[in-house]
Amino acid sequence: MTRRAYLDASVLIAAWHGQGDAGLAAIRVLDDPDLAPVVSDAVWLEVMPKPLYEQRHAEVAFYRAVFDRAEQVPWRLDTLRQAHDVAQRYGIAAMDAIHVACALAAGADELVTGERPGKPLFRIGALPIRSLRPEAP
């Protein structure tokens, strides 16, 4: 059964670098045939401008390949309002709240992140959050 997983920017960045446990986990996420990736304009803004500006063509091509096969969640005012509410309710950072709101708006089954378990993002109860990183010992 296919799961629709919203991928935050840290997943794409970790996959691009492909180093360490998080990088390998990110590559496994992107290669999972049972996962349908969901991304947003917020993810694009986090990963694309700098490599585009610095003409890092291979990195741009990698991110574009991910975006081309992913479902795209556009900016919408109601989603940004929901992000405001999520940030306030759970005490999480602005971009994390935007990613959560986009995932909820898309009806994603989960949000995949490079954040470590135990960080404020994991307070969200309305959406399963999966980390690329193992629990801290």
N, C-alpha and C positions, 0 to 999 in steps of 0.2 A: 504494500500500500504506500502510495506516495505521500510524503509529508511536505507541507509548504513551510519552509524555514526562512524567516527574515534573517539576513546576514548583516551584521553591523560592519563598519569599516575595518575594525581590527581583524576580522576574519580574512578579508581580501588582502590586507597588508601582510598578515602572517603567512598566508599562502604564497604571496609574491616572494617574500624573503625565504620561505621554506626551511627555516632553521629551527632547531630545537623541537621539543615536544609540541609546542603550540603550532609551529609551522607545519609539522607533519599532520597534526590533527586537522588543521585548516584545509590542507590538501585533500585529506580523506573526506571532509565535509563536501568540498566541491566535486569530488569524484563519486560521491554516493549516488547510485542510480535511483534510489528510492527517495531522493530529496529534490524538491522543486524549489530553487532559490528565489527569494523575494528581496529586492533592494529598493532604495528610494533615492530621491534627489539629494537627500542629506548624505547618503553614502557617497554619491558621486562627488559632492562638494568636499568631502573629506579626503578622497583618494585621488582624484583626477587633476586638479589645478596645478599642483607643483610638478608632477612628471610631465604634464603638457608644456608648462612654461620652460622647464629645463630640458625639454626635447629628449626625454628618456623613452624612446620609442618602444622598446621591448616591454617596459612596464605598462605603458599606455595600452599597448596591444593586449596584454594580459587582462587588464581591468575591463577593456572593451569586450573581450570575449566572455567574461563573466556577465557583464551587463546585457550583452546580446542574448544570452540564454535565460536570463532571469526575468521574472515578472517585475515590472517597474511601478513603484508607488510615487505619484507626483505630489509636489507641495500642494496642500489645500489648507485654507484658513481654518476649517473646523478641526483638522488634524493637529495644526499648531496650537489651537485652543486646548485640545485634549492633552497635548504635551505639557502645556502650562499647568493643567490640573494634576497630571501624573507627577510632575516635578515637585509640586507643592505637597501632594498627598504622601509621597514616598521619600521625599528629601533627596532626590537624585539630580545629577548634573543635567544641564540643558540638553546637550546632544544625546545623552542616554534617554532622556524623556522624549525627545523627538523620535528616536529610533523605536521606542516602545509604542508611541502613538501611531507611527507608520505601520508597525507590525500588527497592531490591533485593527487599524483601519483596513488593512489588507486581509484580515481574517487568518493570519498565519497561525500555524500549529505550535510554533515555538520561535524564540529569538536565540540565535547563536552569536556568541561574543567571545572576545579574548580576555574579558575581565575575569578576575579570579573569583571563585565562589566566596561569599561572605561580604562582597562589596555592596554598596547601597542598591545597585541595579537589581540584585537578587531579592529585594524586598517586594517586588511586584508580584501580586497574587493572581492577577487576571491573565497571565501569560507564562507558560513554562520558559525558563531561561536556561540555556545550556552553555557551559564554558568549554573552551578549548583547553583550559588549564586544569590540572588536577587540584583536588582539595589541598589546602596547606596542611602540612603534618602537624 
